Amino acid sequence: MADPETEYGLTWDKDGLTDILRSTFFDVNPRIDHTVEDYLERIMDTLVEAINEHFEGIEWRISTTP
C-alpha cells in the first residue's frame, strides 16, 4: 500500500504543507532529466507552488541596515 502522506512523489508534513526535502518528486531522475534545464523545467512549477505555500501570510521587509 502506498504511503498516505505521499502522492505522485510529493510528501506532506504534519501541517499539510509540501515537504520539499522528503518529496521524491524533487529528486533528479537521470532517465528523464538529461540536463539541468530538463530537471528545472520538470520541477519549477511545483517547487514555486510549494515555496509560496510555505511563505503564505509571511510579511517580507527589506532593510538597509544590518
N, C-alpha and C positions, 0 to 999 in steps of 0.2 A: 504494500500500500504506500502511496506517495505521502510525503511529509505534508501535513495540512497547512503548515506555515510557508510552504514553497510552491510556487506555481510558475511555470514557464521559466524556471531558473531564478525567479525573484523570491527573496525571503523577506519576511516582515519581522520587526521587533515586537516587544510586548505592548508598545504604544500604537501598533498598527502602521508604523512608518516603514518604508522600504529600507532594509538593512543592506547598504551598498557593499560593505566589505564581505558579508557572508553570502551574497547572492552570486550563484554560479553564472548568471546571465552576463555579468561584467568580466568574467574570465576570458582570456584570449583563447580562441578556438582556431588552431592552425589549419583546420580543414576548410574554414570559410573566411578567416581573417588572414588573407595572403599578404596584406600590407598594413601599416599603421592606419592609413586612410580608410581601409576596409573596416578595421576594428572600430575606429571612431565613428564612422558612418552608421555602423550597426547599433552602437550603444548610445549615441549622443542624445537622441530624443528622450529615451527612458532615463538616462542619467540626469538630464536637466530637470525633468519632471520630479525625480526623486529628491534632488537638491532643493528645488523650490518647495516641495512638501515639507522638508525638514526645517526650512527657514521661514515658513509661513507665519506671519504675525510678529516677526522679529524686526525691530527698527534698527537700521544701519545709520551710523553717523561718521562723517569724515572729519577728522581732527587734524589741525595743522601743528599742534603742539604735542611733544612726546609725553 
